[in-house]
Amino acid sequence: MIYVVIGFLWLSICLYVILGGADFGAGIVELFTKKRARDKTKEIMYESIAPVWEANHMWLIIAIVILFVGFPEIYTTLSTYLHIPLVLMLVGIIARGTAFTFRHYDAVKDDWQHVYTQIFYFSSLLTPFFLGLIAAATVSHSINPDATGFLELYIFSWLNWFGVAVGLFTVSICAYLASVFALRETTDRLELGLMIKKSKQTMIFVVITGLLVFITAYLSDIPLLMWVFSKPLGIMATVFATICLLLILRAMNRQKLLPVRALAGFQIIMILVAATYQHNPNIILFANGQHLSLLEHVAAPKTISALGWALMLGSLFILPFLFYLMASFSKLRK
């Protein structure tokens, strides 16, 4: 049953990165759009992100519950040593959701709209950045449980150059997903040209920040190159991610956009596989050489069994209704 629980954990993480990432990316793309095109970009983004907005944080909640119930030692470590970026990320999620709601549904369109918009923009940018900092801290050997000072325990564990690079990479991934997801929501050639341009710009940003991640990993003595390229699965995942990028470019150039969302989602999964496969099931790597493993640091067998059954039964309700939700929004747009 432990593998069922781990499977649901990784499924929820992947879906949150893809769907939540596209949601965050909508604000990022709008932020970096020229003012004269922002209204049109906003309209397109609202259309493409609407079904995702309704359900994306469900996957984050599921991941947190799985860690809290099934892997309490891992949950405690994350919420202790990384409590500062976690709190900042949660504040960003709340601020973004609040700003989006008032921005979209406020009956009085006054000067406060500018305030809501700015909060929406910068929370969309900073929230995935802190998510990247947290992810980097878990694998960079920067969490030091033997440290005694506040800075070493709670600041330098996540605030370092590798973490900043991964944060920027996460931001670029979110913007890329949002722009690619929005391609199928365009209604005329002018809109399509705008979103294709945005998609290509975010692709370049992903490549640049990805290279920055490898450079900072090398300078920080983090064996990222070995993790990605020392095993056949990592190499295959990297090749598949690259092929997806080329296929998306080809689809945009030919304006045949039906498969682009599936390709982008699969591409992100391949990136996650390439980056994490080598050190799995070790999910947290400490500075002193120790680690926390999804197979070793688990709750009692009865707890894991109950959690596994609950996840399987819950998925029978969650997944069909999620597909129904997306289908409903698709019919509304038509």
VOBA-1610 file (N, C-alpha, C; in pm, whole numbers, padded with zeros to 5 digits, always signed):
BEGIN
Met+00082-00122+00000Met+00000+00000+00000Met+00086+00128+00000Ile+00210+00116+00049Ile+00297+00233+00054Ile+00321+00289-00087Tyr+00329+00201-00187Tyr+00353+00249-00323Tyr+00231+00319-00381Val+00113+00277-00336Val-00009+00348-00376Val-00007+00490-00321Val+00030+00504-00194Val+00035+00636-00130Val+00140+00724-00198Ile+00259+00667-00223Ile+00364+00744-00291Ile+00319+00784-00432Gly+00250+00692-00499Gly+00199+00723-00633Gly+00103+00841-00632Phe+00012+00843-00535Phe-00080+00956-00524Phe-00008+01084-00486Leu+00097+01073-00405Leu+00175+01191-00369Leu+00239+01253-00493Trp+00303+01170-00574Trp+00368+01223-00693Trp+00266+01270-00796Leu+00152+01202-00804Leu+00046+01247-00895Leu-00003+01386-00856Ser-00026+01406-00727Ser-00075+01536-00681Ser+00029+01645-00703Ile+00158+01613-00681Ile+00264+01712-00706Ile+00271+01748-00854Cys+00267+01646-00940Cys+00274+01672-01085Cys+00156+01756-01132Leu+00035+01721-01086Leu-00083+01795-01129Leu-00083+01937-01074Tyr-00029+01955-00953Tyr-00023+02091-00900Tyr+00078+02175-00977Val+00191+02116-01012Val+00290+02190-01090Val+00233+02228-01226Ile+00160+02135-01290Ile+00107+02162-01423Ile-00012+02258-01418Leu-00115+02223-01340Leu-00238+02303-01338Leu-00221+02429-01253Gly-00163+02413-01134Gly-00136+02531-01053Gly-00034+02622-01119Gly+00065+02560-01186Gly+00165+02640-01256Gly+00104+02722-01367Ala+00012+02662-01443Ala-00056+02738-01549Ala-00138+02852-01490Asp-00198+02827-01375Asp-00277+02931-01306Asp-00188+03049-01265Phe-00079+03019-01196Phe+00015+03125-01158Phe+00071+03196-01282Gly+00098+03118-01384Gly+00159+03174-01504Gly+00071+03276-01574Ala-00061+03265-01556Ala-00150+03362-01620Ala-00119+03504-01573Gly-00097+03519-01443Gly-00061+03651-01390Gly+00076+03696-01435Ile+00170+03600-01446Ile+00306+03634-01489Ile+00307+03682-01633Val+00236+03609-01720Val+00229+03648-01862Val+00165+03785-01876Glu+00057+03808-01802Glu-00009+03938-01808Glu+00081+04050-01758Leu+00157+04023-01652Leu+00248+04123-01596Leu+00351+04169-01698Phe+00404+04075-01777Phe+00510+04108-01872Phe+00457+04132-02013Thr+00329+04165-02023Thr+00270+04203-02151Thr+00263+04355-02160Lys+00288+04408-02277Lys+00279+04553-02296Lys+00138+04602-02264Lys+00129+04723-02212Lys+00002+04775-02161Lys-00109+04773-02266Arg-00075+04802-02390Arg-00179+04809-02492Arg-00240+04672-02523Ala-00169+04565-02487Ala-00221+04430-02515Ala-00267+04358-02390Arg-00261+04425-02275Arg-00293+04356-02149Arg-00440+04316-02139Asp-00530+04402-02185Asp-00672+04368-02174Asp-00704+04243-02255Lys-00649+04234-02374Lys-00673+04115-02457Lys-00607+03992-02395Thr-00485+04008-02343Thr-00417+03896-02277Thr-00495+03850-02155Lys-00546+03945-02077Lys-00627+03912-01959Lys-00749+03830-01998Glu-00816+03870-02104Glu-00936+03799-02149Glu-00902+03656-02190Ile-00793+03641-02266Ile-00753+03507-02311Ile-00715+03419-02193Met-00639+03476-02098Met-00596+03400-01982Met-00714+03356-01896Tyr-00812+03443-01878Tyr-00930+03406-01800Tyr-01001+03287-01863Glu-01009+03288-01996Glu-01077+03178-02065Glu-01002+03046-02049Ser-00870+03052-02057Ser-00791+02928-02054Ser-00772+02872-01914Ile-00770+02960-01812Ile-00739+02917-01676Ile-00865+02891-01594Ala-00982+02928-01645Ala-01106+02918-01567Ala-01127+02781-01502Pro-01121+02668-01575Pro-01142+02540-01508Pro-01029+02503-01413Val-00908+02545-01443Val-00794+02517-01356Val-00807+02595-01226Trp-00851+02721-01237Trp-00867+02807-01119Trp-00959+02741-01017Glu-01061+02672-01063Glu-01160+02614-00973Glu-01105+02497-00893Ala-00999+02432-00940Ala-00962+02304-00879Ala-00814+02287-00849Asn-00728+02382-00888Asn-00584+02352-00885Asn-00529+02330-00745His-00574+02407-00645His-00516+02395-00512His-00560+02268-00440Met-00657+02197-00497Met-00694+02067-00443Met-00573+01974-00439Trp-00489+01981-00542Trp-00374+01891-00550Trp-00269+01926-00445Leu-00253+02054-00416Leu-00162+02094-00309Leu-00212+02044-00174Ile-00342+02054-00151Ile-00400+02007-00025Ile-00382+01857-00010Ile-00404+01783-00119Ile-00386+01637-00113Ile-00242+01602-00080Ala-00146+01671-00143Ala-00004+01644-00114Ala+00029+01672+00031Ile-00023+01783+00085Ile+00003+01817+00225Ile-00057+01713+00319Val-00179+01670+00291Val-00245+01569+00376Val-00168+01438+00372Ile-00122+01398+00254Ile-00046+01273+00243Ile+00082+01282+00326Leu+00153+01393+00316Leu+00276+01409+00395Leu+00245+01412+00544Phe+00141+01483+00584Phe+00107+01497+00726Phe+00067+01363+00787Val-00013+01286+00714Val-00064+01160+00768Val+00034+01045+00746Gly+00088+01035+00625Gly+00169+00919+00590Gly+00318+00933+00617Phe+00367+01056+00620Phe+00511+01079+00636Phe+00533+01194+00735Pro+00493+01175+00860Pro+00496+01286+00957Pro+00636+01343+00982Glu+00739+01259+00976Glu+00875+01310+00999Glu+00918+01403+00885Ile+00882+01366+00763Ile+00914+01451+00649Ile+00835+01582+00657Tyr+00708+01571+00692Tyr+00623+01691+00706Tyr+00679+01784+00813Thr+00718+01727+00927Thr+00771+01808+01037Thr+00900+01878+00996Thr+00987+01807+00926Thr+01113+01866+00881Thr+01089+01983+00787Leu+01000+01964+00690Leu+00970+02071+00596Leu+00911+02192+00665Ser+00814+02168+00754Ser+00744+02279+00818Ser+00828+02345+00928Thr+00939+02284+00965Thr+01028+02344+01066Thr+01139+02425+00999Tyr+01220+02359+00919Tyr+01337+02426+00860Tyr+01299+02520+00745Leu+01186+02494+00680Leu+01146+02576+00565Leu+01017+02652+00594His+00993+02682+00721His+00866+02746+00755His+00855+02887+00697Ile+00966+02957+00679Ile+00960+03094+00627Ile+00915+03096+00480Pro+00981+03022+00389Pro+00930+03024+00251Pro+00793+02960+00238Leu+00761+02862+00323Leu+00627+02802+00319Leu+00520+02904+00354Val+00544+02981+00460Val+00447+03085+00499Val+00434+03190+00389Leu+00547+03232+00332Leu+00542+03332+00226Leu+00468+03279+00103Met+00487+03152+00073Met+00414+03092-00038Met+00264+03089-00011Leu+00225+03050+00110Leu+00083+03045+00145Leu+00021+03185+00145Val+00095+03283+00194Val+00046+03422+00190Val+00025+03464+00044Gly+00118+03424-00043Gly+00104+03457-00184Gly-00020+03393-00245Ile-00047+03267-00210Ile-00166+03199-00262Ile-00293+03271-00217Ile-00298+03307-00088Ile-00416+03375-00035Ile-00432+03514-00098Ala-00322+03588-00106Ala-00328+03723-00164Ala-00371+03717-00310Arg-00319+03620-00382Arg-00353+03609-00523Arg-00500+03574-00542Gly-00548+03477-00465Gly-00689+03439-00477Gly-00782+03552-00441Thr-00748+03624-00335Thr-00830+03738-00293Thr-00830+03847-00399Ala-00712+03880-00450Ala-00702+03985-00551Ala-00777+03946-00678Phe-00765+03820-00718Phe-00835+03773-00838Phe-00986+03788-00821Thr-01037+03749-00704Thr-01181+03755-00680Thr-01233+03899-00686Phe-01166+03991-00613Phe-01210+04130-00614Phe-01190+04194-00751Arg-01083+04155-00817Arg-01055+04211-00949Arg-01162+04171-01050His-01211+04049-01037His-01304+03995-01136His-01450+04023-01101Tyr-01482+04019-00971Tyr-01623+04024-00931Tyr-01664+04152-00859Asp-01570+04242-00831Asp-01607+04365-00762Asp-01709+04443-00844Ala-01822+04476-00781Ala-01929+04545-00853Ala-01892+04688-00889Val-01802+04748-00811Val-01761+04887-00834Val-01621+04888-00895Lys-01609+04931-01018Lys-01480+04936-01086Lys-01417+05074-01063Asp-01340+05087-00956Asp-01280+05215-00922Asp-01127+05201-00917Asp-01061+05293-00847Asp-00915+05292-00841Asp-00859+05169-00771Trp-00943+05103-00692Trp-00897+04982-00624Trp-00864+04870-00723Gln-00918+04877-00843Gln-00887+04775-00944Gln-00738+04769-00971His-00672+04885-00970His-00527+04888-00990His-00454+04817-00876Val-00502+04836-00753Val-00442+04770-00637Val-00459+04619-00648Tyr-00582+04575-00680Tyr-00607+04431-00696Tyr-00518+04372-00804Thr-00504+04445-00913Thr-00424+04395-01026Thr-00278+04380-00987Gln-00222+04478-00917Gln-00082+04470-00878Gln-00058+04356-00779Ile-00151+04337-00686Ile-00139+04224-00592Ile-00145+04093-00669Phe-00236+04084-00764Phe-00249+03964-00846Phe-00121+03937-00924Tyr-00064+04039-00985Tyr+00058+04022-01063Tyr+00173+03969-00978Phe+00202+04039-00869Phe+00324+04008-00795Phe+00309+03884-00707Ser+00187+03853-00663Ser+00167+03725-00593Ser+00177+03609-00691Ser+00134+03629-00816Ser+00150+03527-00920Ser+00297+03501-00948Leu+00379+03605-00937Leu+00522+03592-00964Leu+00598+03532-00846Leu+00568+03579-00725Leu+00646+03541-00608Leu+00608+03403-00553Thr+00481+03364-00566Thr+00439+03235-00509Thr+00513+03117-00573Pro+00518+03104-00706Pro+00597+02994-00763Pro+00746+03008-00738Phe+00794+03132-00722Phe+00935+03152-00689Phe+00967+03088-00554Phe+00882+03108-00454Phe+00905+03046-00323Phe+00885+02895-00330Leu+00794+02849-00415Leu+00779+02705-00435Leu+00908+02645-00487Gly+00973+02713-00581Gly+01101+02667-00632Gly+01210+02669-00526Leu+01212+02771-00441Leu+01308+02776-00331Leu+01292+02656-00239Ile+01167+02621-00208Ile+01139+02508-00120Ile+01186+02378-00184Ala+01152+02359-00312Ala+01193+02237-00382Ala+01345+02224-00386Ala+01414+02334-00413Ala+01560+02332-00419Ala+01621+02297-00284Ala+01562+02349-00177Ala+01617+02325-00043Ala+01613+02179-00004Thr+01515+02105-00054Thr+01501+01965-00014Thr+01611+01876-00072Val+01671+01917-00184Val+01768+01829-00251Val+01908+01888-00259Ser+01929+02006-00203Ser+02058+02076-00222Ser+02155+02054-00106His+02122+01965-00013His+02207+01941+00104His+02230+02068+00186Ser+02135+02160+00181Ser+02152+02287+00251Ser+02080+02291+00386Ile+01989+02196+00411Ile+01924+02189+00541Ile+02019+02120+00639Asn+02060+02192+00741Asn+02159+02141+00836Asn+02099+02130+00975Pro+02052+02011+01015Pro+01991+01996+01148Pro+02090+02012+01262Asp+02221+02008+01231Asp+02323+02023+01335Asp+02362+02168+01359Ala+02310+02260+01278Ala+02343+02402+01293Ala+02281+02457+01422Thr+02338+02564+01472Thr+02291+02623+01597Thr+02236+02764+01581Gly+02281+02837+01480Gly+02237+02975+01462Gly+02108+02984+01382Phe+02033+03091+01402Phe+01906+03110+01333Phe+01925+03116+01182Leu+02025+03191+01136Leu+02046+03206+00992Leu+02078+03072+00927Glu+02166+02994+00990Glu+02204+02864+00933Glu+02087+02767+00933Leu+02003+02773+01035Leu+01891+02680+01046Leu+01774+02717+00955Tyr+01738+02844+00951Tyr+01610+02881+00892Tyr+01619+02978+00774Ile+01738+03025+00739Ile+01752+03116+00626Ile+01838+03056+00516Phe+01962+03021+00550Phe+02054+02971+00448Phe+02015+02832+00397Ser+01924+02766+00466Ser+01877+02636+00419Ser+01799+02648+00288Trp+01745+02764+00259Trp+01669+02783+00136Trp+01712+02905+00055Leu+01774+03004+00119Leu+01815+03125+00049Leu+01960+03111+00003Asn+01978+03061-00118Asn+02110+03044-00177Asn+02095+03054-00329Trp+02208+03056-00399Trp+02202+03080-00543Trp+02131+02968-00618Phe+02152+02844-00575Phe+02082+02734-00641Phe+01932+02747-00621Gly+01890+02782-00500Gly+01748+02801-00473Gly+01688+02912-00558Val+01761+03023-00571Val+01714+03135-00653Val+01699+03091-00799Ala+01796+03012-00848Ala+01789+02965-00987Ala+01668+02874-01008Val+01645+02782-00914Val+01529+02693-00925Val+01400+02773-00913Gly+01399+02876-00828Gly+01282+02962-00818Gly+01251+03032-00948Leu+01353+03085-01014Leu+01334+03150-01144Leu+01290+03049-01250Phe+01345+02929-01244Phe+01305+02824-01337Phe+01158+02788-01318Thr+01114+02780-01193Thr+00974+02751-01164Thr+00884+02861-01218Val+00924+02986-01200Val+00848+03099-01254Val+00837+03088-01406Ser+00948+03055-01471Ser+00948+03044-01617Ser+00860+02929-01664Ile+00861+02818-01591Ile+00776+02704-01624Ile+00628+02744-01616Cys+00592+02819-01511Cys+00453+02862-01494Cys+00410+02952-01610Ala+00494+03049-01646Ala+00461+03138-01757Ala+00449+03060-01888Tyr+00538+02964-01907Tyr+00536+02880-02027Tyr+00406+02800-02036Leu+00367+02736-01926Leu+00244+02657-01925Leu+00123+02744-01955Ala+00116+02861-01892Ala+00000+02949-01912Ala-00010+02993-02058Ser+00101+03031-02117Ser+00097+03079-02255Ser+00064+02967-02353Val+00115+02846-02328Val+00083+02733-02415Val-00062+02690-02396Phe-00109+02685-02271Phe-00248+02648-02247Phe-00344+02748-02313Ala-00304+02874-02323Ala-00392+02977-02377Ala-00401+02974-02529Leu-00315+02899-02595Leu-00312+02899-02741Leu-00446+02857-02801Arg-00511+02761-02737Arg-00636+02709-02793Arg-00757+02796-02759Glu-00736+02902-02682Glu-00848+02990-02647Glu-00854+03113-02736Thr-00763+03125-02829Thr-00763+03242-02917Thr-00875+03231-03020Thr-00931+03345-03057Thr-01046+03346-03148Thr-01017+03409-03283Asp-00903+03471-03300Asp-00868+03528-03430Asp-00717+03523-03448Arg-00673+03557-03567Arg-00531+03544-03601Arg-00445+03640-03521Leu-00499+03758-03488Leu-00422+03855-03410Leu-00395+03802-03270Glu-00498+03747-03207Glu-00482+03688-03074Glu-00386+03570-03079Leu-00401+03486-03182Leu-00314+03370-03194Leu-00169+03412-03211Gly-00146+03513-03293Gly-00009+03562-03310Gly+00049+03614-03180Leu-00033+03683-03101Leu+00012+03735-02972Leu+00053+03622-02878Met-00030+03517-02870Met-00002+03408-02776Met+00112+03319-02824Ile+00125+03302-02955Ile+00239+03226-03007Ile+00369+03299-02974Lys+00368+03431-02989Lys+00486+03510-02953Lys+00517+03495-02805Lys+00415+03501-02719Lys+00435+03484-02576Lys+00490+03345-02545Ser+00437+03244-02611Ser+00482+03107-02586Ser+00629+03089-02623Lys+00670+03146-02734Lys+00810+03135-02776Lys+00902+03213-02682Gln+00856+03327-02634Gln+00936+03404-02538Gln+00954+03327-02408Thr+00848+03264-02360Thr+00859+03188-02235Thr+00943+03062-02254Met+00940+03004-02373Met+01029+02891-02402Met+01175+02932-02384Ile+01210+03047-02438Ile+01348+03097-02425Ile+01382+03118-02278Phe+01288+03173-02203Phe+01308+03196-02060Phe+01330+03064-01986Val+01255+02960-02023Val+01271+02828-01961Val+01411+02773-01988Val+01456+02783-02111Val+01589+02731-02147Val+01698+02807-02071Ile+01688+02939-02066Ile+01791+03020-01997Ile+01794+02987-01849Thr+01679+02985-01784Thr+01676+02957-01639Thr+01713+02812-01611Gly+01681+02720-01704Gly+01723+02582-01687Gly+01874+02569-01688Leu+01939+02638-01781Leu+02086+02640-01783Leu+02142+02702-01655Leu+02075+02805-01605Leu+02118+02869-01481Leu+02110+02772-01364Val+02009+02686-01363Val+01997+02585-01257Val+02117+02491-01260Phe+02155+02444-01379Phe+02270+02353-01389Phe+02400+02423-01350Ile+02415+02548-01388Ile+02538+02622-01354Ile+02550+02641-01204Thr+02442+02686-01140Thr+02447+02707-00995Thr+02459+02576-00919Ala+02400+02469-00973Ala+02416+02337-00910Ala+02563+02295-00913Tyr+02628+02315-01027Tyr+02770+02279-01039Tyr+02855+02362-00942Leu+02828+02491-00935Leu+02905+02579-00847Leu+02879+02549-00700Ser+02763+02491-00670Ser+02727+02459-00531Ser+02756+02314-00494Asp+02825+02241-00584Asp+02859+02100-00560Asp+02736+02013-00543Ile+02631+02044-00616Ile+02510+01962-00618Ile+02515+01876-00744Pro+02508+01743-00732Pro+02531+01656-00848Pro+02410+01646-00942Leu+02358+01759-00985Leu+02239+01759-01070Leu+02267+01694-01205Leu+02383+01722-01263Leu+02418+01660-01390Leu+02420+01508-01379Met+02473+01456-01268Met+02476+01312-01247Met+02335+01258-01230Trp+02251+01329-01154Trp+02114+01284-01134Trp+02039+01272-01267Val+02063+01366-01356Val+01986+01370-01481Val+02043+01276-01586Phe+02177+01269-01597Phe+02237+01203-01712Phe+02312+01074-01681Ser+02312+01028-01557Ser+02389+00907-01526Ser+02308+00779-01542Lys+02178+00789-01556Lys+02092+00671-01571Lys+02011+00682-01699Pro+01981+00568-01762Pro+01905+00572-01888Pro+01770+00642-01876Leu+01701+00622-01762Leu+01569+00684-01747Leu+01580+00837-01746Gly+01680+00890-01677Gly+01698+01035-01675Gly+01728+01090-01813Ile+01813+01018-01889Ile+01846+01062-02025Ile+01722+01056-02113Met+01646+00945-02102Met+01524+00932-02183Met+01424+01042-02150Ala+01408+01072-02020Ala+01314+01178-01981Ala+01356+01312-02039Thr+01486+01340-02038Thr+01536+01465-02095Thr+01512+01471-02245Val+01535+01358-02313Val+01511+01352-02458Val+01363+01373-02489Phe+01275+01307-02413Phe+01131+01322-02435Phe+01086+01466-02411Ala+01141+01530-02306Ala+01105+01671-02279Ala+01148+01761-02394Thr+01267+01733-02450Thr+01316+01813-02563Thr+01230+01790-02687Ile+01193+01664-02711Ile+01106+01633-02826Ile+00972+01704-02813Cys+00917+01706-02692Cys+00790+01777-02669Cys+00803+01925-02703Leu+00915+01984-02665Leu+00938+02126-02696Leu+00939+02148-02846Leu+01006+02060-02920Leu+01013+02074-03065Leu+00877+02052-03129Leu+00800+01956-03077Leu+00666+01930-03130Leu+00572+02048-03105Ile+00584+02110-02988Ile+00502+02228-02959Ile+00538+02343-03052Leu+00667+02362-03076Leu+00710+02465-03171Leu+00655+02438-03311Arg+00659+02313-03351Arg+00607+02276-03482Arg+00457+02300-03490Ala+00385+02263-03383Ala+00240+02285-03381Ala+00206+02434-03388Met+00285+02517-03320Met+00260+02662-03325Met+00288+02717-03464Asn+00395+02673-03527Asn+00429+02723-03660Asn+00325+02681-03764Arg+00267+02561-03745Arg+00164+02513-03838Arg+00024+02553-03794Gln+00015+02612-03674Gln-00113+02653-03615Gln-00210+02536-03602Lys-00156+02419-03570Lys-00237+02301-03537Lys-00215+02273-03389Leu-00306+02328-03307Leu-00279+02342-03164Leu-00348+02239-03076Leu-00414+02140-03134Leu-00489+02044-03054Leu-00404+01973-02949Pro-00280+01928-02981Pro-00205+01849-02882Pro-00117+01929-02788Val-00115+02063-02796Val-00010+02138-02726Val-00023+02127-02574Arg-00145+02124-02520Arg-00160+02116-02375Arg-00109+01982-02322Ala-00146+01874-02389Ala-00100+01742-02346Ala+00052+01732-02356Leu+00109+01786-02463Leu+00254+01783-02480Leu+00324+01863-02371Ala+00270+01980-02338Ala+00332+02063-02233Ala+00324+01994-02098Gly+00209+01934-02067Gly+00195+01862-01940Gly+00291+01745-01931Phe+00301+01666-02039Phe+00394+01553-02041Phe+00538+01600-02029Gln+00568+01712-02091Gln+00703+01768-02085Gln+00742+01801-01941Ile+00652+01861-01865Ile+00680+01896-01726Ile+00701+01771-01643Ile+00621+01667-01667Ile+00638+01541-01595Ile+00777+01483-01623Met+00821+01488-01748Met+00953+01437-01784Met+01064+01517-01715Ile+01046+01648-01703Ile+01146+01730-01633Ile+01154+01689-01487Leu+01039+01667-01424Leu+01037+01624-01283Leu+01101+01487-01267Val+01072+01396-01360Val+01132+01262-01354Val+01284+01271-01367Ala+01331+01347-01464Ala+01476+01359-01486Ala+01547+01416-01365Ala+01484+01512-01297Ala+01550+01580-01186Ala+01544+01502-01055Thr+01445+01413-01041Thr+01423+01349-00910Thr+01445+01199-00909Tyr+01450+01135-01025Tyr+01455+00988-01028Tyr+01577+00933-00956Gln+01693+00993-00978Gln+01819+00937-00928Gln+01821+00926-00776His+01769+01026-00705His+01777+01022-00558His+01648+00975-00492Asn+01548+00939-00569Asn+01428+00880-00509Asn+01461+00743-00453Pro+01395+00704-00342Pro+01283+00768-00270Pro+01327+00869-00165Asn+01457+00906-00166Asn+01504+01006-00069Asn+01451+01144-00110Ile+01366+01200-00029Ile+01297+01324-00067Ile+01361+01447-00004Ile+01434+01430+00107Ile+01507+01540+00169Ile+01651+01495+00192Leu+01747+01572+00141Leu+01889+01542+00156Leu+01952+01646+00247Phe+02007+01602+00360Phe+02061+01694+00460Phe+02208+01726+00433Ala+02255+01834+00497Ala+02394+01876+00482Ala+02491+01776+00545Asn+02447+01701+00646Asn+02535+01606+00715Asn+02538+01469+00648Gly+02480+01457+00530Gly+02482+01331+00456Gly+02364+01241+00483Gln+02283+01271+00582Gln+02164+01191+00609Gln+02051+01230+00514His+01943+01153+00520His+01831+01180+00431His+01701+01132+00495Leu+01591+01176+00438Leu+01459+01126+00474Leu+01400+01058+00351Ser+01353+00935+00370Ser+01308+00853+00258Ser+01158+00826+00266Leu+01094+00822+00150Leu+00952+00789+00144Leu+00926+00643+00176Leu+01029+00559+00174Leu+01012+00418+00207Leu+01054+00385+00350Glu+01136+00468+00409Glu+01187+00439+00544Glu+01118+00522+00652His+01093+00647+00626His+01039+00738+00728His+00889+00755+00705Val+00816+00650+00738Val+00673+00645+00711Val+00596+00623+00840Ala+00466+00644+00831Ala+00378+00621+00946Ala+00358+00471+00966Ala+00281+00436+01067Ala+00253+00295+01098Ala+00183+00228+00980Pro+00205+00096+00962Pro+00143+00025+00849Pro-00009+00042+00842Lys-00077+00040+00957Lys-00223+00056+00955Lys-00263+00195+00904Thr-00183+00295+00941Thr-00210+00431+00893Thr-00192+00440+00742Ile-00084+00380+00693Ile-00058+00381+00549Ile-00168+00308+00474Ser-00213+00195+00529Ser-00320+00118+00465Ser-00449+00199+00458Ala-00485+00262+00568Ala-00608+00343+00570Ala-00596+00461+00474Leu-00478+00524+00470Leu-00456+00637+00381Leu-00464+00594+00235Gly-00405+00480+00204Gly-00408+00430+00067Gly-00550+00402+00020Trp-00629+00336+00105Trp-00768+00308+00068Trp-00848+00437+00053Ala-00825+00532+00142Ala-00896+00660+00134Ala-00864+00733+00004Leu-00736+00730-00036Leu-00697+00796-00160Leu-00759+00728-00282Met-00760+00595-00283Met-00818+00524-00396Met-00968+00548-00407Leu-01037+00542-00292Leu-01182+00567-00295Leu-01211+00712-00331Gly-01133+00804-00276Gly-01154+00944-00308Gly-01133+00976-00454Ser-01036+00908-00516Ser-01008+00934-00657Ser-01125+00894-00746Leu-01206+00798-00700Leu-01324+00758-00778Leu-01425+00871-00789Phe-01422+00962-00693Phe-01512+01077-00696Phe-01444+01201-00755Ile-01318+01222-00717Ile-01250+01345-00756Ile-01222+01351-00906Leu-01162+01245-00961Leu-01118+01250-01100Leu-01233+01263-01199Pro-01342+01183-01187Pro-01453+01201-01282Pro-01513+01341-01278Phe-01530+01395-01156Phe-01590+01528-01146Phe-01494+01637-01195Leu-01364+01612-01184Leu-01267+01707-01239Leu-01279+01713-01391Phe-01288+01595-01454Phe-01306+01592-01599Phe-01439+01656-01640Tyr-01542+01633-01559Tyr-01672+01694-01587Tyr-01664+01846-01577Leu-01591+01895-01477Leu-01573+02039-01461Leu-01507+02100-01584Met-01399+02038-01630Met-01329+02090-01747Met-01415+02082-01872Ala-01492+01972-01885Ala-01581+01960-02000Ala-01690+02066-01997Ser-01739+02099-01877Ser-01843+02201-01863Ser-01793+02336-01909Phe-01672+02372-01868Phe-01615+02500-01910Phe-01590+02501-02061Ser-01551+02386-02115Ser-01527+02378-02259Ser-01657+02402-02337Lys-01768+02346-02288Lys-01897+02366-02355Lys-01944+02511-02343Leu-01916+02574-02226Leu-01955+02714-02208Leu-01883+02804-02308Arg-01754+02773-02334Arg-01678+02856-02427Arg-01729+02841-02569Lys-01780+02722-02600Lys-01835+02699-02734Lys-01971+02766-02751
//
